[in-house]
Amino acid sequence: MQRTSPPNNPPPFEAILERARWAPSGDNTQPWRFEIAGSDRVVIHGRDTRADCIYDLKGHASLIALGALNETLALAAGEHGYRVTFARRKNTPDNQPTFDAWFQHDAGLTADPLATFIEKRVTQRRPMKTRALTQPQLDALTAALPAGYRAVFLHAGRDRFRMAKLLFRSAHIRLTTREAFETHRKVIEWNATTSEDRIPDRAVGVDTMTRKLMRWAMQSWGRVRFLNRFLGGTILPRIQLDFMPGLRCGGHFFLVADKPPASPDDFVAAGRALQRYWLTAAKQGLLIQPEMTPLIFTQYTRHGIRFSDSQPAATRAARVADELESILGRQVCDQTLFMGRIGFGKIPASRSVRLPLPKLIVTSTVAVAQKSHDAAA
């Protein structure tokens, strides 16, 4: 591939960051801003959403997203002949992880083929085909993972049914807990096919009638409670969002580390591994949807962390934890960092896009001010 930057010139930061911004993040939160800090360095100012998102336990989901960003940035830089070395600043707050990305030109560097699929990687929330993945596809996915990680893959009909039931049960917590409602109401953009900073409602994965009912209900917690109490409001969305997609797919995968994660860097490394896995799936013509809520509720339960004022939610979460462990086993469950479904299907017409690069690039002064604002909030 032709390189656009000669060895003695600074890296084409804007071209690289333009592609890096397509990294995945939970609910399209994009927990990063970029500061071009010199001729060979970019500072990545991270933040996590634990303060206002039930699904970001201890900031782990945001750290995984930042890891995916780092991997995407490295792939994009490689297209221009640059290697990138990342260093997390140890003196930054846990909820504001900051990374220095150092660029070094390498005349012998060959662009990674996965870079081609950065923008093509999407999330498919609707049912897929139940066609089995081929052995070469499974082998390619396995080979995509770096040392220290493996993927557990469940694809038999019985396993898909067990997973569909687990997702159906976990969704009941998600749809009847006020803390989750507060997250959902902020991350959906209504009457939208694309969204720069949220999930467009047409990408959620429900039919038109259910989408209209959801939009009405999401105006207030009182409406959600009324719908759930008197109209069986969780049944239809759980079937459409969780049970049927859980059945209709090629299988479910679990990204498992050799050792349980113990530090922020472990979650960042997992995000880099995940992005390579997801891009390899895109290269193989496969689609993925994250299925993180059972894992997150399991972690809340096993660590004794209260995530809701609702006691029924805690009771249901404990049952979800037991079911997930019965499927995976306790050790694998403790070492799982990500889970999702995978399979063949149509490329979704509606998707989350990203904030334009000018909104993601900050100066040092702006970055410090933003961090102070976030800390105060």
Secondary structure, DSSP 4 states (H G I P E B T S, - for coil): ---SS-TTSPP-HHHHHHHHTT---GGG---EEEEE-SSSEEEEEE---TTT-TT-GGGHHHHHHHHHHHHHHHHHHHTTTEEEEEEE-TTS-TTS-EEEEEEEE-TTPPPPGGGGGTTT--B--S----PPPPHHHHHHHHHHSPTTEEEEEE-SHHHHHHHHHHHHHHHHHHHH-HHHHHHHHHHEETT-SEESSSEEGGGS---HHHHHHHHHHTT-HHHHHHHHHHS-TTHHHHIIIIIHHHHSSSEEEEEEESS---SHHHHHHHHHHHHHHHHHHHHTT-EEEE--HHHHHHHHHHTT----S-HHHHHHHHHHHHHHHHHH-HHHHHHEEEEEEEE--PPPSSEE----HHHHB--HHHHHHHHHHHHH-
